[in-house]
Amino acid sequence: MSPMSSPIVALFLTFFLLLSAADTFNITKVLGSFSDYSTFNDLLTQTGVASEINDKKSVTVLAVSNSQISGLSSQPKDTIKKMLSIHVVLDYYDKAKVDKVPSKPLTLTTLYQQSGKAQNQQGFLTMTRVGKQVSFGSAAPGSSHDSIFVKQVTTQPYDISVLEISNVINVAITSSPSYAPNASPPRKALAPGPNKSPLASPPKTTRSDIPAADAPSTITDSDAPDNTSAASIASASAILFIFASACFMLTMI
C-alpha cells in the first residue's frame, strides 16, 4: 500500500459518513426549534412514534399546534399513538405540492397503515382541495374532513416535510351496541282483542241457557209404560177368551 493511500481512504470514509448523515433526520430535533408544537413533539417521543418516523426515508408530518392538541393529551397512550401515526404520511409533500392538489381527493398512506392494526380504511387519509383551501381527513367511512392545511413549517427535500394543519384529524370508529351477555331477549306482549280482557275466561254455558226446543227430551220412570201391568191384562184377556170359547162349545152340544 502506498503512503498516499491512507489519507485518500480516510477522506473517502469521511465524505461517505457526511453523505449518510445528510440523508438522515431526527424529528425531535426538527420540531425542537418550534415552540408552537412542543406538545405534539413530546407526544411523538413518549409514544415511540418519533423513532418510527426517523426510520423512514421520506415522510410528511402533519403537526398540530399546542392549542389544538391539548385534548389528545388526556387520552390513553395507545389511542395517542394511533392518532399520531395517522398524522404521518409515508410520502413527501411540501407547500409546492400541496398547492397543486386537484379537487379530486388524493389517497395518502399513513404510518398507522403499516402497523397492521388499521381497519375500515383507518390507515389512509384523503387530501382534497375545496376552493382555495386544502383539507385532510380520514378515509374511514363517517370521518369528518375539517383539518385544513395552514402552512409549511419546515422541510428537508425530499426526506421530511412538516406541515401544520388546523386541528387533530378525527377518525370515526364504528362500534356495535353493547348487550348484556346473560340478558334474555324481551318478550313481545300480545295486544288484547277489541272489548276483551287478555285474562278473561270464556263464559260458561249452563243448562238454563239452552233453548227448550233444542234440549234433548228426557224419559222419566213415571212416563215409561208399565210392562208388568200390560202382561197381566194380556193374560186375563186370553183366559176370558178361552172361557168364552168353552162356553160356546158347550151350548152347541
C-alpha positions in Angstrom: 0.0 0.0 0.0 1.4 3.4 -1.0 1.8 6.1 1.6 -0.7 8.2 -0.2 -3.5 5.6 0.0 -4.2 6.1 3.7 -5.2 9.8 3.5 -7.3 9.1 0.4 -9.2 6.3 2.2 -9.8 8.4 5.3 -11.1 11.3 3.1 -13.4 8.9 1.3 -14.8 7.5 4.6 -15.4 11.0 5.9 -17.2 12.0 2.8 -19.3 8.8 3.0 -20.3 9.5 6.6 -21.2 13.1 5.9 -23.3 12.0 2.9 -25.1 9.3 5.1 -25.7 11.9 7.8 -27.3 14.2 5.3 -29.8 11.6 4.4 -31.0 11.0 8.0 -33.1 13.3 10.2 -34.4 13.4 13.7 -38.0 14.6 14.0 -37.5 15.5 17.7 -34.7 17.9 16.8 -36.5 19.2 13.8 -39.6 20.2 15.8 -37.5 21.3 18.8 -36.8 24.6 17.0 -40.6 25.4 17.0 -42.1 26.0 20.4 -45.7 26.1 19.0 -45.5 22.3 18.5 -43.8 21.3 21.8 -46.8 19.3 23.0 -47.0 17.5 19.7 -43.3 16.8 19.8 -43.4 15.5 23.3 -46.2 13.1 22.5 -44.3 11.8 19.5 -41.3 10.9 21.8 -43.4 9.5 24.6 -45.3 7.1 22.3 -42.3 6.0 20.2 -43.8 7.4 17.0 -40.7 9.7 16.7 -38.4 6.7 16.4 -40.6 5.2 13.7 -40.6 8.5 11.8 -36.8 8.6 12.0 -36.5 5.2 10.4 -38.4 6.3 7.2 -36.7 7.7 4.2 -39.4 10.1 3.0 -42.3 11.3 5.3 -44.6 14.2 5.8 -45.6 15.1 9.4 -48.9 16.9 9.8 -48.2 18.8 13.0 -50.9 20.4 15.3 -50.2 23.4 17.4 -50.3 23.3 21.2 -53.7 25.0 21.5 -55.3 22.4 19.2 -53.8 19.2 20.6 -54.4 19.6 24.3 -57.5 17.4 24.2 -55.5 14.5 22.8 -53.0 14.5 25.7 -55.7 13.2 28.1 -56.4 10.1 26.0 -54.8 6.6 26.8 -51.3 6.1 25.4 -52.4 3.6 22.8 -55.0 6.0 21.5 -52.5 8.8 21.3 -50.0 6.6 19.4 -52.7 5.6 16.9 -53.8 9.2 16.3 -50.2 10.5 15.9 -49.4 7.6 13.5 -52.3 8.8 11.3 -50.6 12.2 11.1 -47.5 10.8 9.5 -47.8 10.4 5.7 -45.4 8.0 4.0 -44.6 10.3 1.2 -43.1 13.8 0.7 -45.4 16.8 0.4 -44.3 20.3 0.8 -46.3 23.5 0.1 -45.5 23.5 -3.6 -47.0 20.0 -4.0 -50.0 20.9 -1.8 -50.8 23.9 -3.9 -51.1 21.7 -6.9 -53.6 19.3 -5.3 -56.6 18.9 -7.6 -60.2 19.0 -6.5 -60.4 15.2 -6.8 -59.4 13.6 -3.5 -56.0 12.0 -3.2 -55.5 8.9 -1.0 -52.4 9.0 1.3 -50.9 6.1 3.2 -50.1 6.8 6.8 -47.7 5.2 9.4 -50.7 3.7 11.1 -51.5 1.6 8.0 -48.1 -0.1 8.4 -48.9 -1.1 11.9 -51.4 -3.8 10.7 -54.0 -2.5 13.2 -55.9 -0.3 10.8 -59.5 -1.3 9.9 -62.1 0.1 7.6 -59.6 2.5 5.8 -58.4 4.0 9.1 -54.8 3.8 7.8 -55.4 6.1 4.9 -56.0 9.9 4.6 -57.7 11.8 1.8 -56.4 15.2 0.8 -58.9 17.4 -1.1 -59.0 20.9 -2.5 -62.1 22.8 -1.6 -61.9 26.2 -3.2 -58.7 27.8 -2.1 -58.3 25.5 0.9 -56.8 22.0 1.1 -58.3 19.7 3.7 -57.1 16.5 5.3 -59.4 13.7 6.6 -59.5 10.1 7.4 -60.6 7.7 4.6 -62.6 5.7 7.1 -66.4 5.9 6.5 -68.1 8.5 8.6 -65.0 10.6 9.3 -65.0 14.4 9.1 -62.7 16.3 6.8 -62.3 19.5 8.7 -58.5 19.6 9.1 -57.3 22.4 7.0 -53.7 23.0 5.7 -52.3 26.0 7.5 -48.7 26.4 6.4 -45.4 24.7 5.8 -43.3 24.6 9.0 -40.0 23.2 7.6 -38.6 20.8 5.0 -35.6 18.8 4.1 -36.2 18.0 0.5 -37.0 15.2 -0.2 -36.7 13.5 3.1 -39.0 15.1 5.6 -41.6 17.8 5.5 -43.6 19.3 8.4 -46.9 20.9 7.6 -49.2 22.5 10.1 -52.9 21.6 10.0 -55.7 23.4 11.8 -56.7 20.5 14.2 -56.3 16.9 15.0 -57.6 14.6 12.3 -60.7 12.8 13.6 -61.0 9.1 12.8 -64.5 7.6 13.0 -64.6 4.3 14.9 -67.8 2.2 14.3 -68.9 0.5 17.4 -71.6 -2.0 17.8 -74.2 -1.6 20.6 -73.5 -3.3 23.8 -75.7 -6.1 25.1 -75.7 -7.8 28.4 -74.3 -11.3 27.8 -76.8 -13.0 30.1 -79.8 -10.9 29.4 -82.9 -12.6 27.9 -84.5 -11.0 24.9 -87.6 -9.0 25.7 -90.9 -10.8 25.2 -93.4 -9.4 22.8 -96.6 -8.5 24.5 -99.8 -9.7 22.8 -102.4 -7.0 22.4 -105.9 -8.0 23.6 -108.7 -8.1 21.1 -111.4 -5.4 21.0 -113.6 -5.2 24.1 -111.9 -8.3 25.6 -109.7 -8.6 28.6 -106.5 -10.6 27.9 -107.1 -12.6 31.1 -110.8 -13.1 30.8 -112.1 -16.7 30.5 -114.8 -17.7 28.0 -118.3 -17.6 29.5 -119.7 -21.0 30.7 -122.9 -22.2 29.2 -125.5 -23.5 31.7 -128.4 -25.8 31.0 -130.8 -22.9 31.6 -129.2 -21.0 28.7 -130.1 -23.8 26.2 -133.4 -23.2 24.4 -136.2 -25.6 25.3 -136.8 -26.6 21.6 -133.1 -27.6 21.2 -132.9 -29.5 24.5 -133.0 -33.3 24.2 -136.1 -35.0 25.7 -135.7 -37.0 28.8 -137.8 -40.0 29.7 -138.5 -40.5 33.4 -139.7 -43.6 35.2 -143.2 -42.1 35.5 -143.5 -41.6 31.8 -142.3 -45.2 30.8 -145.1 -47.8 30.2 -145.7 -50.4 33.0 -144.7 -53.7 31.3 -146.0 -55.8 34.3 -149.5 -54.3 34.0 -149.7 -54.9 30.3 -148.7 -58.6 30.7 -151.3 -59.1 33.4 -154.0 -57.6 31.2 -153.0 -59.8 28.2 -153.1 -62.9 30.4 -156.6 -62.1 31.7 -157.8 -61.4 28.2 -156.5 -64.8 27.0 -158.3 -66.6 29.9 -161.6 -64.9 29.2 -161.3 -65.8 25.5 -160.7 -69.4 26.4 -163.5 -69.4 28.9 -165.9 -67.9 26.4 -164.9 -70.4 23.7 -165.5 -73.3 26.1 -169.0 -72.0 27.0 -169.9 -71.6 23.3 -168.8 -75.2 22.6 -171.0 -76.5 25.5 -174.0 -74.8 24.1 -173.5 -76.4 20.8 -173.7 -79.9 22.2 
